[in-house]
């Protein structure tokens, strides 16, 4: 499965007479931080100039081992760079090769926010992920160092980016044709798109960087700060717009002036059966306003409770138009041999006669 390099503690600096040491503690974990990478891997930690030309000022190899639970390290950077604004970047050679090919890597690298290479300086507890898209733009997503899952990237969002790459290609495969047809119609009329439970916003932002649309990213209050930061970093397709709003599914839709949406995106939001009931009701209300709305649900199957969502969708007269599975990047091991997948289901509300 995909693994994520994470800082367990924000990087900080300690200066001596000739060098400035940058220290951090990291782990290589799954998306929910519930398992560690159980293989050897060579990491590369880089101190990178935070401004153009973004030079690597100093680098150091690190060894992650199968028995590791955390890796503490310090890079000694030459004192001549004291007071320069820098970022700490930790990656692998394989990760960089995948990024250069606009592919999702097996291990996601990490960038600290910019901070000064000076004694006792510490970066803020927020980090950046970068994913290269096939239209030569980069999705830059900030997420928290802390434990809030609402402000972290999840595996299904990476599967969504892979799904979009296939569905929006010149020859969309089976399971992506309906979305491809909708996007083609958007070349005449700009699409209005809504993402529910957007979290960090990676899916909606990637879509708005690939397709001209008005994108509305919605989630609870605690996701709004990171959503706003990620919106400001987006490299949008010409004509696209991004907007973030608070939407609590249990409260329903209150604003009757909300636009009728052509497409609704739902990424990894069905894991909680109690919330699934409210999610389906929100989808019903939205489909009542715009009966032709296309709903694209992507998720990584985690437990039996996922089926609650599908049962409620069936009872609420939503029908599956098409479906497909996208294998996620995977590092096979003795403990994890099966390739994980992201499942995608395209829905429309059945027409009541």
C-alpha positions as YAML, in Angstrom:
chain: A
units: angstrom
residues:
- id: 1
  name: UNK
  ca: [0.00, 0.00, 0.00]
- id: 2
  name: UNK
  ca: [0.99, 3.65, -0.19]
- id: 3
  name: UNK
  ca: [3.16, 4.93, 2.65]
- id: 4
  name: UNK
  ca: [3.66, 8.50, 3.78]
- id: 5
  name: UNK
  ca: [6.80, 10.07, 5.21]
- id: 6
  name: UNK
  ca: [5.58, 12.04, 8.24]
- id: 7
  name: UNK
  ca: [7.27, 14.41, 10.64]
- id: 8
  name: UNK
  ca: [6.40, 13.39, 14.18]
- id: 9
  name: UNK
  ca: [7.95, 16.62, 15.40]
- id: 10
  name: UNK
  ca: [8.34, 19.88, 13.50]
- id: 11
  name: UNK
  ca: [11.92, 20.40, 12.22]
- id: 12
  name: UNK
  ca: [14.09, 22.79, 14.24]
- id: 13
  name: UNK
  ca: [17.56, 24.37, 14.07]
- id: 14
  name: UNK
  ca: [20.52, 24.48, 16.46]
- id: 15
  name: UNK
  ca: [23.57, 26.51, 15.47]
- id: 16
  name: UNK
  ca: [27.24, 25.93, 16.28]
- id: 17
  name: UNK
  ca: [30.25, 28.00, 15.22]
- id: 18
  name: UNK
  ca: [30.55, 26.52, 11.72]
- id: 19
  name: UNK
  ca: [27.26, 24.77, 11.00]
- id: 20
  name: UNK
  ca: [23.54, 24.91, 11.60]
- id: 21
  name: UNK
  ca: [21.96, 21.57, 12.45]
- id: 22
  name: UNK
  ca: [18.41, 20.84, 11.25]
- id: 23
  name: UNK
  ca: [16.79, 18.12, 13.37]
- id: 24
  name: UNK
  ca: [13.54, 16.23, 12.92]
- id: 25
  name: UNK
  ca: [11.80, 12.99, 13.87]
- id: 26
  name: UNK
  ca: [9.95, 11.09, 11.16]
- id: 27
  name: UNK
  ca: [8.07, 7.87, 10.51]
- id: 28
  name: UNK
  ca: [6.99, 6.10, 7.33]
- id: 29
  name: UNK
  ca: [3.32, 5.23, 7.85]
- id: 30
  name: UNK
  ca: [0.07, 4.33, 6.12]
- id: 31
  name: UNK
  ca: [-2.58, 6.99, 5.46]
- id: 32
  name: UNK
  ca: [-4.35, 6.52, 8.81]
- id: 33
  name: UNK
  ca: [-1.01, 6.18, 10.67]
- id: 34
  name: UNK
  ca: [-2.12, 2.72, 11.82]
- id: 35
  name: UNK
  ca: [0.89, 0.81, 10.41]
- id: 36
  name: UNK
  ca: [4.57, 1.46, 9.72]
- id: 37
  name: UNK
  ca: [6.60, 0.50, 6.66]
- id: 38
  name: UNK
  ca: [8.08, -2.92, 7.43]
- id: 39
  name: UNK
  ca: [10.86, -2.79, 4.84]
- id: 40
  name: UNK
  ca: [14.31, -1.27, 4.42]
- id: 41
  name: UNK
  ca: [14.32, 1.95, 2.45]
- id: 42
  name: UNK
  ca: [16.95, 4.62, 1.91]
- id: 43
  name: UNK
  ca: [15.56, 8.11, 2.47]
- id: 44
  name: UNK
  ca: [17.18, 11.35, 1.35]
- id: 45
  name: UNK
  ca: [16.83, 14.43, 3.55]
- id: 46
  name: UNK
  ca: [17.48, 17.72, 1.75]
- id: 47
  name: UNK
  ca: [17.80, 21.28, 2.98]
- id: 48
  name: UNK
  ca: [16.33, 23.26, 0.11]
- id: 49
  name: UNK
  ca: [16.45, 27.00, -0.52]
- id: 50
  name: UNK
  ca: [12.87, 28.18, 0.00]
- id: 51
  name: UNK
  ca: [13.02, 30.77, -2.80]
- id: 52
  name: UNK
  ca: [13.91, 30.51, -6.49]
- id: 53
  name: UNK
  ca: [16.03, 28.75, -7.75]
- id: 54
  name: UNK
  ca: [15.18, 26.29, -4.90]
- id: 55
  name: UNK
  ca: [18.67, 24.83, -4.75]
- id: 56
  name: UNK
  ca: [19.53, 21.86, -2.56]
- id: 57
  name: UNK
  ca: [21.96, 23.40, -0.06]
- id: 58
  name: UNK
  ca: [22.84, 20.16, 1.71]
- id: 59
  name: UNK
  ca: [21.58, 16.56, 1.75]
- id: 60
  name: UNK
  ca: [22.05, 13.38, 3.73]
- id: 61
  name: UNK
  ca: [21.01, 9.73, 3.33]
- id: 62
  name: UNK
  ca: [18.92, 8.12, 6.07]
- id: 63
  name: UNK
  ca: [18.13, 4.45, 6.63]
- id: 64
  name: UNK
  ca: [14.62, 3.36, 7.53]
- id: 65
  name: UNK
  ca: [14.61, -0.22, 8.82]
- id: 66
  name: UNK
  ca: [11.78, -2.78, 9.16]
- id: 67
  name: UNK
  ca: [11.97, -2.56, 12.95]
- id: 68
  name: UNK
  ca: [11.86, 1.25, 13.00]
- id: 69
  name: UNK
  ca: [9.08, 3.03, 14.84]
- id: 70
  name: UNK
  ca: [10.60, 6.48, 14.42]
- id: 71
  name: UNK
  ca: [13.77, 7.93, 12.93]
- id: 72
  name: UNK
  ca: [15.50, 10.88, 14.56]
- id: 73
  name: UNK
  ca: [18.14, 12.69, 12.53]
- id: 74
  name: UNK
  ca: [20.16, 15.89, 12.26]
- id: 75
  name: UNK
  ca: [21.64, 17.43, 9.10]
- id: 76
  name: UNK
  ca: [24.59, 19.78, 9.58]
- id: 77
  name: UNK
  ca: [24.33, 22.57, 7.02]
- id: 78
  name: UNK
  ca: [27.31, 24.88, 6.32]
- id: 79
  name: UNK
  ca: [27.19, 28.07, 8.36]
- id: 80
  name: UNK
  ca: [27.45, 30.24, 5.25]
- id: 81
  name: UNK
  ca: [23.72, 29.63, 4.73]
- id: 82
  name: UNK
  ca: [22.77, 30.97, 8.17]
- id: 83
  name: UNK
  ca: [19.55, 33.04, 8.11]
- id: 84
  name: UNK
  ca: [18.53, 31.73, 4.69]
- id: 85
  name: UNK
  ca: [14.86, 30.71, 4.35]
- id: 86
  name: UNK
  ca: [14.81, 26.94, 3.80]
- id: 87
  name: UNK
  ca: [12.54, 23.91, 3.61]
- id: 88
  name: UNK
  ca: [13.35, 20.42, 4.80]
- id: 89
  name: UNK
  ca: [12.46, 17.86, 2.13]
- id: 90
  name: UNK
  ca: [12.56, 14.09, 2.76]
- id: 91
  name: UNK
  ca: [12.11, 11.75, -0.20]
- id: 92
  name: UNK
  ca: [13.36, 8.56, -1.87]
- id: 93
  name: UNK
  ca: [14.95, 7.98, -5.26]
- id: 94
  name: UNK
  ca: [11.98, 5.89, -6.39]
- id: 95
  name: UNK
  ca: [9.58, 8.61, -5.26]
- id: 96
  name: UNK
  ca: [11.34, 11.23, -7.37]
- id: 97
  name: UNK
  ca: [11.35, 8.94, -10.40]
- id: 98
  name: UNK
  ca: [7.57, 8.45, -10.10]
- id: 99
  name: UNK
  ca: [6.94, 12.18, -9.63]
- id: 100
  name: UNK
  ca: [9.00, 12.94, -12.75]
- id: 101
  name: UNK
  ca: [6.67, 10.64, -14.70]
- id: 102
  name: UNK
  ca: [3.54, 12.27, -13.18]
- id: 103
  name: UNK
  ca: [2.77, 9.01, -11.36]
- id: 104
  name: UNK
  ca: [1.67, 8.40, -7.79]
- id: 105
  name: UNK
  ca: [4.68, 7.04, -5.87]
- id: 106
  name: UNK
  ca: [4.67, 4.14, -3.42]
- id: 107
  name: UNK
  ca: [6.11, 6.45, -0.76]
- id: 108
  name: UNK
  ca: [4.96, 10.09, -0.61]
- id: 109
  name: UNK
  ca: [7.68, 12.57, 0.19]
- id: 110
  name: UNK
  ca: [7.26, 15.53, 2.53]
- id: 111
  name: UNK
  ca: [8.18, 19.22, 2.59]
- id: 112
  name: UNK
  ca: [8.29, 21.35, 5.70]
- id: 113
  name: UNK
  ca: [7.00, 24.90, 5.51]
- id: 114
  name: UNK
  ca: [9.65, 27.58, 5.02]
- id: 115
  name: UNK
  ca: [11.63, 28.68, 8.09]
- id: 116
  name: UNK
  ca: [14.94, 30.42, 8.76]
- id: 117
  name: UNK
  ca: [18.14, 28.42, 9.03]
- id: 118
  name: UNK
  ca: [19.01, 30.05, 12.35]
- id: 119
  name: UNK
  ca: [19.56, 29.00, 15.93]
- id: 120
  name: UNK
  ca: [16.40, 27.86, 17.80]
- id: 121
  name: UNK
  ca: [14.17, 28.37, 14.76]
- id: 122
  name: UNK
  ca: [11.39, 25.81, 14.28]
- id: 123
  name: UNK
  ca: [9.04, 25.24, 11.35]
- id: 124
  name: UNK
  ca: [5.30, 25.51, 11.85]
- id: 125
  name: UNK
  ca: [3.39, 22.21, 12.39]
- id: 126
  name: UNK
  ca: [2.17, 22.01, 8.81]
- id: 127
  name: UNK
  ca: [3.73, 20.20, 5.85]
- id: 128
  name: UNK
  ca: [3.34, 20.06, 2.10]
- id: 129
  name: UNK
  ca: [2.73, 17.24, -0.38]
- id: 130
  name: UNK
  ca: [3.33, 17.72, -4.10]
- id: 131
  name: UNK
  ca: [1.83, 15.60, -6.88]
- id: 132
  name: UNK
  ca: [2.69, 16.22, -10.53]
- id: 133
  name: UNK
  ca: [-0.26, 16.10, -12.95]
- id: 134
  name: UNK
  ca: [-0.01, 15.16, -16.60]
- id: 135
  name: UNK
  ca: [-0.88, 18.71, -17.75]
- id: 136
  name: UNK
  ca: [2.43, 19.97, -16.29]
- id: 137
  name: UNK
  ca: [0.85, 21.46, -13.17]
- id: 138
  name: UNK
  ca: [1.58, 20.39, -9.61]
- id: 139
  name: UNK
  ca: [-1.03, 19.85, -6.93]
- id: 140
  name: UNK
  ca: [0.41, 21.39, -3.75]
- id: 141
  name: UNK
  ca: [-1.44, 20.19, -0.66]
- id: 142
  name: UNK
  ca: [-0.73, 21.32, 2.89]
- id: 143
  name: UNK
  ca: [-1.66, 19.03, 5.76]
- id: 144
  name: UNK
  ca: [-1.21, 19.03, 9.52]
- id: 145
  name: UNK
  ca: [1.58, 17.29, 11.39]
- id: 146
  name: UNK
  ca: [-0.99, 16.50, 14.09]
- id: 147
  name: UNK
  ca: [-3.50, 13.69, 14.41]
- id: 148
  name: UNK
  ca: [-6.53, 15.26, 12.70]
- id: 149
  name: UNK
  ca: [-7.53, 12.87, 9.91]
- id: 150
  name: UNK
  ca: [-9.69, 15.62, 8.39]
- id: 151
  name: UNK
  ca: [-6.50, 17.51, 7.60]
- id: 152
  name: UNK
  ca: [-4.48, 14.62, 6.14]
- id: 153
  name: UNK
  ca: [-4.39, 13.05, 2.67]
- id: 154
  name: UNK
  ca: [-6.04, 9.61, 2.49]
- id: 155
  name: UNK
  ca: [-5.29, 6.82, 0.00]
- id: 156
  name: UNK
  ca: [-8.57, 7.15, -1.90]
- id: 157
  name: UNK
  ca: [-7.70, 10.72, -2.88]
- id: 158
  name: UNK
  ca: [-4.55, 9.42, -4.58]
- id: 159
  name: UNK
  ca: [-6.68, 6.79, -6.33]
- id: 160
  name: UNK
  ca: [-8.99, 9.62, -7.43]
- id: 161
  name: UNK
  ca: [-6.08, 11.45, -9.07]
- id: 162
  name: UNK
  ca: [-5.21, 8.21, -10.90]
- id: 163
  name: UNK
  ca: [-8.86, 7.77, -11.92]
- id: 164
  name: UNK
  ca: [-8.98, 11.30, -13.34]
- id: 165
  name: UNK
  ca: [-5.82, 10.65, -15.35]
- id: 166
  name: UNK
  ca: [-7.48, 7.66, -17.01]
- id: 167
  name: UNK
  ca: [-11.01, 9.05, -17.39]
- id: 168
  name: UNK
  ca: [-9.78, 12.32, -18.93]
- id: 169
  name: UNK
  ca: [-7.33, 10.66, -21.33]
- id: 170
  name: UNK
  ca: [-7.96, 10.56, -25.08]
- id: 171
  name: UNK
  ca: [-9.21, 6.97, -24.72]
- id: 172
  name: UNK
  ca: [-11.02, 6.65, -21.36]
- id: 173
  name: UNK
  ca: [-11.21, 3.03, -20.15]
- id: 174
  name: UNK
  ca: [-14.32, 1.18, -19.05]
- id: 175
  name: UNK
  ca: [-15.71, 2.79, -15.93]
- id: 176
  name: UNK
  ca: [-14.68, 6.34, -16.85]
- id: 177
  name: UNK
  ca: [-16.73, 7.07, -19.95]
- id: 178
  name: UNK
  ca: [-19.58, 8.89, -18.22]
- id: 179
  name: UNK
  ca: [-17.22, 11.37, -16.56]
- id: 180
  name: UNK
  ca: [-15.33, 11.82, -19.83]
- id: 181
  name: UNK
  ca: [-18.58, 12.66, -21.63]
- id: 182
  name: UNK
  ca: [-19.52, 15.18, -18.94]
- id: 183
  name: UNK
  ca: [-16.12, 16.87, -19.15]
- id: 184
  name: UNK
  ca: [-16.44, 17.03, -22.94]
- id: 185
  name: UNK
  ca: [-19.78, 18.85, -22.55]
- id: 186
  name: UNK
  ca: [-18.02, 21.25, -20.18]
- id: 187
  name: UNK
  ca: [-15.98, 22.58, -23.08]
- id: 188
  name: UNK
  ca: [-19.16, 24.32, -24.18]
- id: 189
  name: UNK
  ca: [-20.56, 25.19, -20.74]
- id: 190
  name: UNK
  ca: [-18.35, 25.52, -17.66]
- id: 191
  name: UNK
  ca: [-19.12, 22.77, -15.18]
- id: 192
  name: UNK
  ca: [-20.29, 23.37, -11.62]
- id: 193
  name: UNK
  ca: [-18.71, 20.80, -9.32]
- id: 194
  name: UNK
  ca: [-19.14, 20.09, -5.61]
- id: 195
  name: UNK
  ca: [-16.86, 18.03, -3.37]
- id: 196
  name: UNK
  ca: [-18.37, 16.70, -0.15]
- id: 197
  name: UNK
  ca: [-16.08, 15.95, 2.78]
- id: 198
  name: UNK
  ca: [-13.17, 17.56, 0.94]
- id: 199
  name: UNK
  ca: [-10.65, 17.37, 3.81]
- id: 200
  name: UNK
  ca: [-7.46, 18.93, 2.46]
- id: 201
  name: UNK
  ca: [-9.15, 19.40, -0.93]
- id: 202
  name: UNK
  ca: [-6.77, 17.37, -3.07]
- id: 203
  name: UNK
  ca: [-9.47, 15.78, -5.27]
- id: 204
  name: UNK
  ca: [-11.41, 18.95, -6.05]
- id: 205
  name: UNK
  ca: [-8.25, 21.02, -6.54]
- id: 206
  name: UNK
  ca: [-6.75, 18.43, -8.90]
- id: 207
  name: UNK
  ca: [-10.00, 18.42, -10.89]
- id: 208
  name: UNK
  ca: [-10.01, 22.24, -11.13]
- id: 209
  name: UNK
  ca: [-6.40, 22.16, -12.34]
- id: 210
  name: UNK
  ca: [-7.37, 19.70, -15.10]
- id: 211
  name: UNK
  ca: [-10.88, 20.82, -16.12]
- id: 212
  name: UNK
  ca: [-12.42, 24.28, -16.44]
- id: 213
  name: UNK
  ca: [-15.05, 24.43, -13.70]
- id: 214
  name: UNK
  ca: [-16.46, 26.28, -10.72]
- id: 215
  name: UNK
  ca: [-15.40, 24.04, -7.83]
- id: 216
  name: UNK
  ca: [-17.01, 24.19, -4.38]
- id: 217
  name: UNK
  ca: [-15.07, 22.39, -1.64]
- id: 218
  name: UNK
  ca: [-17.12, 21.62, 1.47]
- id: 219
  name: UNK
  ca: [-16.31, 20.16, 4.88]
- id: 220
  name: UNK
  ca: [-16.71, 20.93, 8.57]
- id: 221
  name: UNK
  ca: [-15.24, 23.97, 10.34]
- id: 222
  name: UNK
  ca: [-11.98, 22.29, 11.35]
- id: 223
  name: UNK
  ca: [-10.98, 21.72, 7.71]
- id: 224
  name: UNK
  ca: [-11.52, 25.30, 6.52]
- id: 225
  name: UNK
  ca: [-8.10, 26.71, 7.43]
- id: 226
  name: UNK
  ca: [-6.13, 24.08, 5.53]
- id: 227
  name: UNK
  ca: [-8.62, 24.19, 2.65]
- id: 228
  name: UNK
  ca: [-8.08, 27.93, 2.34]
- id: 229
  name: UNK
  ca: [-4.30, 27.52, 2.29]
- id: 230
  name: UNK
  ca: [-4.50, 24.84, -0.39]
- id: 231
  name: UNK
  ca: [-6.85, 26.93, -2.53]
- id: 232
  name: UNK
  ca: [-4.30, 29.76, -2.47]
- id: 233
  name: UNK
  ca: [-1.59, 27.38, -3.74]
- id: 234
  name: UNK
  ca: [-3.65, 25.95, -6.62]
- id: 235
  name: UNK
  ca: [-2.54, 26.31, -10.26]
- id: 236
  name: UNK
  ca: [-6.01, 26.38, -11.77]
- id: 237
  name: UNK
  ca: [-7.04, 25.64, -15.31]
- id: 238
  name: UNK
  ca: [-7.78, 28.93, -17.07]
- id: 239
  name: UNK
  ca: [-11.37, 29.87, -16.23]
- id: 240
  name: UNK
  ca: [-11.64, 27.64, -13.14]
- id: 241
  name: UNK
  ca: [-12.61, 28.96, -9.72]
- id: 242
  name: UNK
  ca: [-12.30, 27.46, -6.23]
- id: 243
  name: UNK
  ca: [-14.41, 28.20, -3.17]
- id: 244
  name: UNK
  ca: [-14.52, 26.57, 0.28]
- id: 245
  name: UNK
  ca: [-17.66, 26.41, 2.41]
- id: 246
  name: UNK
  ca: [-18.78, 24.78, 5.65]
- id: 247
  name: UNK
  ca: [-21.31, 21.99, 5.19]
- id: 248
  name: UNK
  ca: [-22.46, 19.72, 8.01]
- id: 249
  name: UNK
  ca: [-24.37, 16.84, 6.46]
- id: 250
  name: UNK
  ca: [-26.49, 16.35, 9.59]
- id: 251
  name: UNK
  ca: [-27.83, 19.92, 9.20]
- id: 252
  name: UNK
  ca: [-28.93, 19.46, 5.60]
- id: 253
  name: UNK
  ca: [-28.89, 22.09, 2.87]
- id: 254
  name: UNK
  ca: [-29.97, 25.49, 4.12]
- id: 255
  name: UNK
  ca: [-29.17, 27.87, 1.26]
- id: 256
  name: UNK
  ca: [-31.71, 27.56, -1.53]
- id: 257
  name: UNK
  ca: [-29.49, 29.77, -3.71]
- id: 258
  name: UNK
  ca: [-26.78, 27.07, -4.01]
- id: 259
  name: UNK
  ca: [-26.11, 26.29, -7.67]
- id: 260
  name: UNK
  ca: [-27.32, 23.13, -9.32]
- id: 261
  name: UNK
  ca: [-24.26, 20.94, -9.70]
- id: 262
  name: UNK
  ca: [-23.26, 18.95, -12.77]
- id: 263
  name: UNK
  ca: [-20.93, 16.72, -10.77]
- id: 264
  name: UNK
  ca: [-20.53, 15.77, -7.09]
- id: 265
  name: UNK
  ca: [-17.29, 14.21, -5.87]
- id: 266
  name: UNK
  ca: [-17.14, 12.02, -2.74]
- id: 267
  name: UNK
  ca: [-13.75, 10.64, -1.69]
- id: 268
  name: UNK
  ca: [-13.36, 8.20, 1.22]
- id: 269
  name: UNK
  ca: [-16.41, 9.51, 3.11]
- id: 270
  name: UNK
  ca: [-18.41, 6.31, 3.69]
- id: 271
  name: UNK
  ca: [-16.41, 4.67, 6.50]
- id: 272
  name: UNK
  ca: [-18.74, 5.90, 9.26]
- id: 273
  name: UNK
  ca: [-22.19, 4.22, 8.95]
- id: 274
  name: UNK
  ca: [-23.90, 6.88, 11.10]
- id: 275
  name: UNK
  ca: [-22.55, 9.67, 8.87]
- id: 276
  name: UNK
  ca: [-23.41, 7.68, 5.73]
- id: 277
  name: UNK
  ca: [-27.12, 8.17, 6.42]
- id: 278
  name: UNK
  ca: [-26.66, 11.96, 6.46]
- id: 279
  name: UNK
  ca: [-24.42, 11.85, 3.39]
- id: 280
  name: UNK
  ca: [-27.05, 10.00, 1.34]
- id: 281
  name: UNK
  ca: [-29.70, 12.49, 2.45]
- id: 282
  name: UNK
  ca: [-27.51, 15.41, 1.30]
- id: 283
  name: UNK
  ca: [-27.05, 13.67, -2.05]
- id: 284
  name: UNK
  ca: [-30.82, 13.17, -2.31]
- id: 285
  name: UNK
  ca: [-31.45, 16.87, -1.68]
- id: 286
  name: UNK
  ca: [-28.84, 17.88, -4.26]
- id: 287
  name: UNK
  ca: [-30.21, 15.46, -6.85]
- id: 288
  name: UNK
  ca: [-33.73, 16.78, -6.25]
- id: 289
  name: UNK
  ca: [-32.50, 20.22, -7.35]
- id: 290
  name: UNK
  ca: [-30.62, 18.89, -10.39]
- id: 291
  name: UNK
  ca: [-31.91, 15.44, -11.45]
- id: 292
  name: UNK
  ca: [-29.10, 14.95, -13.99]
- id: 293
  name: UNK
  ca: [-26.36, 15.46, -11.42]
- id: 294
  name: UNK
  ca: [-23.58, 12.90, -11.75]
- id: 295
  name: UNK
  ca: [-22.23, 11.56, -8.43]
- id: 296
  name: UNK
  ca: [-18.76, 10.00, -8.38]
- id: 297
  name: UNK
  ca: [-17.90, 8.06, -5.22]
- id: 298
  name: UNK
  ca: [-14.39, 6.75, -4.64]
- id: 299
  name: UNK
  ca: [-13.26, 4.87, -1.54]
- id: 300
  name: UNK
  ca: [-10.78, 2.34, -0.22]
- id: 301
  name: UNK
  ca: [-12.68, -0.56, 1.34]
- id: 302
  name: UNK
  ca: [-11.72, -0.87, 5.01]
- id: 303
  name: UNK
  ca: [-14.51, -2.76, 6.82]
- id: 304
  name: UNK
  ca: [-18.02, -4.18, 6.46]
- id: 305
  name: UNK
  ca: [-19.63, -0.93, 7.64]
- id: 306
  name: UNK
  ca: [-18.85, 0.51, 4.18]
- id: 307
  name: UNK
  ca: [-21.84, -1.41, 2.82]
- id: 308
  name: UNK
  ca: [-24.27, 0.78, 4.82]
- id: 309
  name: UNK
  ca: [-23.74, 3.63, 2.35]
- id: 310
  name: UNK
  ca: [-24.55, 1.48, -0.67]
- id: 311
  name: UNK
  ca: [-27.69, 0.09, 0.92]
- id: 312
  name: UNK
  ca: [-28.96, 3.60, 1.68]
- id: 313
  name: UNK
  ca: [-28.13, 4.74, -1.87]
- id: 314
  name: UNK
  ca: [-30.19, 1.84, -3.24]
- id: 315
  name: UNK
  ca: [-33.15, 2.61, -0.96]
- id: 316
  name: UNK
  ca: [-32.98, 6.28, -1.96]
- id: 317
  name: UNK
  ca: [-33.33, 5.32, -5.65]
- id: 318
  name: UNK
  ca: [-29.80, 6.09, -6.77]
- id: 319
  name: UNK
  ca: [-28.56, 3.76, -9.49]
- id: 320
  name: UNK
  ca: [-24.99, 2.84, -10.41]
- id: 321
  name: UNK
  ca: [-24.26, 3.96, -13.95]
- id: 322
  name: UNK
  ca: [-20.78, 2.44, -14.08]
- id: 323
  name: UNK
  ca: [-18.01, 1.27, -11.76]
- id: 324
  name: UNK
  ca: [-14.32, 0.43, -11.83]
- id: 325
  name: UNK
  ca: [-11.38, -0.34, -9.54]
- id: 326
  name: UNK
  ca: [-8.01, 1.45, -9.58]
- id: 327
  name: UNK
  ca: [-5.04, -0.42, -8.04]
- id: 328
  name: UNK
  ca: [-2.99, 1.78, -5.71]
- id: 329
  name: UNK
  ca: [0.83, 1.84, -5.72]
- id: 330
  name: UNK
  ca: [2.06, -0.98, -3.54]
- id: 331
  name: UNK
  ca: [5.24, -2.33, -1.94]
- id: 332
  name: UNK
  ca: [4.58, -6.08, -1.46]
- id: 333
  name: UNK
  ca: [5.87, -7.65, 1.74]
- id: 334
  name: UNK
  ca: [5.38, -10.84, 3.73]
- id: 335
  name: UNK
  ca: [2.81, -9.00, 5.83]
- id: 336
  name: UNK
  ca: [1.06, -7.15, 3.02]
- id: 337
  name: UNK
  ca: [0.96, -9.15, -0.22]
- id: 338
  name: UNK
  ca: [-2.40, -8.04, -1.66]
- id: 339
  name: UNK
  ca: [-2.55, -4.96, -3.87]
- id: 340
  name: UNK
  ca: [-4.95, -2.37, -2.36]
- id: 341
  name: UNK
  ca: [-7.49, -0.76, -4.65]
- id: 342
  name: UNK
  ca: [-9.73, 2.27, -4.77]
- id: 343
  name: UNK
  ca: [-13.27, 1.50, -5.88]
- id: 344
  name: UNK
  ca: [-15.27, 3.99, -7.95]
- id: 345
  name: UNK
  ca: [-19.03, 4.12, -8.45]
- id: 346
  name: UNK
  ca: [-20.82, 6.59, -10.69]
- id: 347
  name: UNK
  ca: [-24.41, 7.30, -9.64]
- id: 348
  name: UNK
  ca: [-27.48, 9.08, -10.96]
- id: 349
  name: UNK
  ca: [-30.87, 9.34, -9.28]
- id: 350
  name: UNK
  ca: [-33.47, 7.10, -10.86]
- id: 351
  name: UNK
  ca: [-36.20, 8.95, -12.71]
- id: 352
  name: UNK
  ca: [-39.51, 8.59, -10.87]
- id: 353
  name: UNK
  ca: [-42.33, 7.90, -13.33]
...
